[in-house]
Amino acid sequence: MQELDARAESILAALKADSRSGATQLALNTLDQLLSYLDEVEPEGETFLRLLAELRAARPSMIAIGNALAMIEQRLSSDVQVARQAVMDIKDQLENATGTIVRHALDLLPGSPVILTHSASSAVLALFRNMAEQRQAFSVICTQSSPGFEGHSLARALNELAIPVTLITDAQMGLFVPQADLVITGCDTWLSNGHFINKSGTHLLALAAHAAGKPLWVLADSFRNSDADPGSVELEEMPAEELNAPPGDWITPRNIYFERVPHALVSKRISELGVFSCPAEPRR
């Protein structure tokens, strides 16, 4: 089997190490790296296919990455220019999907909403940016999203947009959900049984929203669809060192980054294909 060169290994390592970016942003970052790799290294076809296979397996909880790379594989030939065009086309599709999701969501939003979110979805941030550009009045409550604290980057981005944002610990979700008009999250994988996978803490947020009678919208394009057996899906676990646990022979820190959320707790899935009232078919 063809070995990966140093540049390819660095792309793979970067994908595995990034615990801050959402699935879409991570996929786009990887596609950009592949474009640079094709231009700089001009790899043999077998090497490029090996890299795609390794990248597909690197982040099992983020199916959007694997699906994007699989679409590239389907179009590959030995011609590097064909490979480059395939990467560019899939990148455009992924970016356009986010724009369409934002348009669908804007049509549904109430006036001057207070929106609570968890983690740092690029689709959710794109929605917030669009609302800010349209000078729509709204405010955001976002969790820190420990242990990676992706919520801090979201809070900084909202601050730069002059959008009022309340930053809370994950433990305060139940306290602040009643103050929100709706809850909006991203999604890393949408399973065949309708459940979805997202950053750990999303299930608790969904339960809190359900208890408070608040709608939960999930922004999830078709790149996130998975036909895998839901029971066999791997939930990624990151290094326990992130928890800064005290030493002790009887202490076992666990740092599982993702979890499944039942579709019964979801009010709407919004994708580039339309608006879905879970678990029904799209209404439009």
C-alpha positions as CSV (number, residue, x, y, z in Angstrom):
1,M,0.0,0.0,0.0
2,Q,1.3,3.5,-0.9
3,E,2.7,5.3,2.1
4,L,1.7,8.9,2.8
5,D,4.2,11.7,2.3
6,A,5.0,14.2,5.0
7,R,2.6,16.8,3.6
8,A,-0.3,14.3,3.5
9,E,0.5,13.2,7.1
10,S,0.3,16.8,8.3
11,I,-3.1,17.2,6.7
12,L,-4.3,14.0,8.4
13,A,-2.8,15.1,11.8
14,A,-4.5,18.5,11.6
15,L,-7.9,16.9,11.0
16,K,-7.5,14.6,13.9
17,A,-6.2,17.3,16.3
18,D,-8.9,19.9,15.6
19,S,-11.4,19.7,18.4
20,R,-12.6,23.3,18.1
21,S,-14.1,23.5,14.6
22,G,-17.6,22.4,13.7
23,A,-18.1,19.7,11.0
24,T,-18.7,22.1,8.1
25,Q,-15.7,24.3,8.9
26,L,-13.5,21.3,9.5
27,A,-14.6,19.8,6.2
28,L,-13.9,23.1,4.4
29,N,-10.5,23.4,6.0
30,T,-9.6,19.9,4.9
31,L,-10.8,20.6,1.4
32,D,-8.6,23.7,1.3
33,Q,-5.7,21.7,2.5
34,L,-6.3,19.1,-0.2
35,L,-6.3,21.8,-2.9
36,S,-3.0,23.1,-1.7
37,Y,-1.6,19.5,-1.5
38,L,-2.6,18.9,-5.1
39,D,-1.0,22.1,-6.3
40,E,2.2,21.8,-4.3
41,V,2.9,18.0,-4.3
42,E,1.0,16.8,-7.4
43,P,0.7,13.3,-5.8
44,E,0.2,10.1,-7.6
45,G,-3.4,8.9,-7.9
46,E,-2.8,6.0,-5.5
47,T,-1.3,8.3,-2.8
48,F,-4.2,10.7,-3.1
49,L,-6.7,7.9,-2.8
50,R,-4.9,6.6,0.3
51,L,-5.0,10.1,1.8
52,L,-8.7,10.4,1.1
53,A,-9.4,7.0,2.8
54,E,-7.4,8.0,5.9
55,L,-9.2,11.3,6.1
56,R,-12.6,9.7,5.8
57,A,-11.8,7.4,8.8
58,A,-10.3,10.1,11.0
59,R,-13.4,11.7,12.4
60,P,-16.2,9.1,12.5
61,S,-18.6,11.4,14.5
62,M,-18.4,14.1,11.8
63,I,-19.9,12.3,8.8
64,A,-20.0,15.5,6.7
65,I,-16.3,15.2,6.2
66,G,-16.5,11.5,5.2
67,N,-19.4,12.2,2.8
68,A,-17.6,15.1,1.1
69,L,-14.5,13.0,0.6
70,A,-16.5,10.1,-0.7
71,M,-18.1,12.3,-3.3
72,I,-14.6,13.3,-4.4
73,E,-13.5,9.7,-4.6
74,Q,-16.4,8.9,-7.0
75,R,-15.1,11.4,-9.5
76,L,-11.4,10.7,-9.3
77,S,-9.1,9.7,-12.1
78,S,-5.4,9.7,-12.5
79,D,-5.5,13.3,-13.8
80,V,-4.6,15.7,-11.0
81,Q,-6.6,18.5,-12.6
82,V,-9.7,16.3,-12.5
83,A,-9.1,15.7,-8.8
84,R,-8.6,19.4,-8.1
85,Q,-11.9,20.2,-9.9
86,A,-13.7,17.6,-7.9
87,V,-12.5,19.1,-4.6
88,M,-13.5,22.6,-5.7
89,D,-17.0,21.4,-6.8
90,I,-17.7,19.6,-3.5
91,K,-16.4,22.6,-1.5
92,D,-18.8,24.9,-3.5
93,Q,-21.7,22.5,-2.8
94,L,-21.0,22.5,0.9
95,E,-20.7,26.3,1.1
96,N,-23.9,26.7,-1.0
97,A,-25.8,24.3,1.3
98,T,-25.1,26.5,4.3
99,G,-26.4,29.6,2.5
100,T,-29.6,27.8,1.6
101,I,-30.1,26.6,5.2
102,V,-29.7,30.2,6.4
103,R,-32.4,31.4,3.9
104,H,-34.8,28.7,5.1
105,A,-34.2,29.6,8.8
106,L,-34.6,33.3,8.2
107,D,-38.1,32.7,6.8
108,L,-39.1,31.0,10.1
109,L,-37.6,33.2,12.8
110,P,-39.8,35.2,15.1
111,G,-39.3,38.9,15.5
112,S,-36.4,40.0,17.8
113,P,-35.7,36.4,19.0
114,V,-33.5,35.3,21.9
115,I,-31.7,32.3,20.7
116,L,-29.8,29.8,22.8
117,T,-27.1,27.6,21.2
118,H,-24.5,25.1,22.2
119,S,-21.0,24.5,20.8
120,A,-19.9,26.5,17.7
121,S,-21.7,25.4,14.5
122,S,-20.6,27.3,11.4
123,A,-24.1,27.1,10.0
124,V,-25.5,28.7,13.2
125,L,-22.8,31.4,13.0
126,A,-23.7,32.0,9.3
127,L,-27.3,32.5,10.4
128,F,-26.2,35.0,13.0
129,R,-24.0,36.9,10.6
130,N,-26.8,37.2,8.1
131,M,-29.2,38.4,10.7
132,A,-26.6,41.0,11.8
133,E,-26.1,42.2,8.2
134,Q,-29.9,42.6,7.8
135,R,-29.9,44.6,11.0
136,Q,-32.4,42.2,12.6
137,A,-32.7,42.7,16.3
138,F,-31.8,39.5,18.2
139,S,-29.6,38.3,21.1
140,V,-27.9,35.1,21.8
141,I,-27.3,32.9,24.9
142,C,-24.4,30.5,24.3
143,T,-22.8,27.9,26.4
144,Q,-19.0,27.7,27.0
145,S,-19.2,24.2,25.5
146,S,-16.5,22.6,27.7
147,P,-14.0,21.2,27.7
148,G,-13.1,22.7,24.3
149,F,-14.8,26.0,25.0
150,E,-15.9,26.5,21.4
151,G,-18.6,28.8,22.8
152,H,-15.9,31.4,23.6
153,S,-15.0,31.7,19.9
154,L,-18.7,32.1,19.1
155,A,-19.1,34.8,21.8
156,R,-16.1,36.7,20.3
157,A,-17.6,36.5,16.8
158,L,-20.9,37.8,18.1
159,N,-19.2,40.6,20.0
160,E,-17.4,41.7,16.8
161,L,-20.8,41.8,15.1
162,A,-22.2,44.0,18.0
163,I,-24.7,41.3,18.9
164,P,-25.7,41.0,22.6
165,V,-24.5,37.6,23.8
166,T,-24.8,36.0,27.2
167,L,-22.0,33.4,27.8
168,I,-23.0,30.7,30.3
169,T,-21.5,27.5,31.7
170,D,-22.9,24.3,30.3
171,A,-24.4,23.5,33.7
172,Q,-26.7,26.6,33.4
173,M,-28.5,25.5,30.3
174,G,-31.6,24.5,32.2
175,L,-31.6,27.8,34.0
176,F,-31.4,29.9,30.8
177,V,-33.6,27.9,28.4
178,P,-36.8,29.5,29.7
179,Q,-35.4,32.9,28.8
180,A,-34.9,31.9,25.1
181,D,-37.5,32.0,22.4
182,L,-35.9,29.0,20.7
183,V,-32.9,26.8,20.7
184,I,-30.8,26.3,17.6
185,T,-27.9,23.9,17.2
186,G,-25.7,22.5,14.5
187,C,-25.3,18.8,13.8
188,D,-22.3,16.5,13.1
189,T,-24.2,13.4,11.8
190,W,-27.9,12.7,11.0
191,L,-28.6,9.0,11.5
192,S,-30.9,6.9,9.5
193,N,-33.3,6.5,12.5
194,G,-33.7,10.3,12.8
195,H,-31.5,10.7,15.8
196,F,-28.6,13.1,15.3
197,I,-25.1,13.4,16.7
198,N,-23.7,16.6,18.1
199,K,-21.3,17.9,20.8
200,S,-21.9,16.4,24.2
201,G,-24.3,18.5,26.2
202,T,-26.8,18.8,23.2
203,H,-29.0,16.0,24.6
204,L,-29.3,17.8,27.9
205,L,-30.1,21.0,26.1
206,A,-32.7,19.3,24.0
207,L,-34.3,17.8,27.2
208,A,-34.3,21.2,28.9
209,A,-35.9,22.8,25.8
210,H,-38.6,20.1,25.7
211,A,-39.3,20.6,29.4
212,A,-39.6,24.3,29.0
213,G,-41.8,24.0,25.8
214,K,-39.1,25.7,23.6
215,P,-38.6,24.7,20.0
216,L,-35.3,23.1,19.0
217,W,-34.1,23.6,15.5
218,V,-31.2,21.6,14.1
219,L,-29.3,23.1,11.1
220,A,-28.1,20.0,9.2
221,D,-27.4,19.8,5.5
222,S,-27.6,16.5,3.5
223,F,-23.8,16.0,3.8
224,R,-24.5,14.9,7.4
225,N,-26.8,12.0,6.4
226,S,-25.6,8.6,7.4
227,D,-26.9,5.2,6.5
228,A,-24.8,3.5,9.2
229,D,-26.4,1.3,11.9
230,P,-27.1,3.9,14.6
231,G,-26.0,1.4,17.3
232,S,-22.6,0.9,15.7
233,V,-21.7,4.6,15.3
234,E,-18.5,5.5,17.1
235,L,-18.7,8.5,19.4
236,E,-15.2,10.1,19.4
237,E,-13.4,10.4,22.7
238,M,-10.7,13.1,23.1
239,P,-7.7,13.1,25.4
240,A,-8.7,13.0,29.1
241,E,-6.0,15.6,29.8
242,E,-8.5,18.3,28.7
243,L,-10.5,17.7,31.9
244,N,-7.6,18.6,34.2
245,A,-8.7,15.8,36.5
246,P,-7.0,15.4,39.8
247,P,-4.6,12.4,40.0
248,G,-5.8,9.3,41.8
249,D,-5.7,5.6,41.5
250,W,-9.6,5.4,41.6
251,I,-10.2,8.4,39.3
252,T,-11.0,7.7,35.6
253,P,-11.6,10.9,33.6
254,R,-13.7,10.4,30.4
255,N,-13.9,13.0,27.6
256,I,-16.5,11.8,25.1
257,Y,-17.0,14.7,22.7
258,F,-20.2,13.6,20.9
259,E,-23.6,12.1,21.8
260,R,-26.8,11.0,20.1
261,V,-30.0,13.1,20.5
262,P,-33.4,11.5,19.8
263,H,-35.5,13.1,17.0
264,A,-38.5,13.2,19.3
265,L,-36.8,16.2,21.0
266,V,-36.3,18.0,17.7
267,S,-38.9,20.5,16.4
268,K,-37.4,21.2,13.0
269,R,-34.5,20.0,10.9
270,I,-33.5,22.7,8.4
271,S,-31.3,21.5,5.5
272,E,-30.6,22.8,2.0
273,L,-33.4,20.5,0.9
274,G,-36.1,22.2,2.9
275,V,-37.7,22.4,6.4
276,F,-38.5,19.1,8.1
277,S,-40.9,18.8,10.9
278,C,-39.4,15.8,12.7
279,P,-40.0,13.0,12.0
280,A,-42.2,13.9,9.0
281,E,-41.2,14.7,5.4
282,P,-40.2,18.2,4.4
283,R,-43.1,20.7,4.3
284,R,-41.5,22.8,1.5
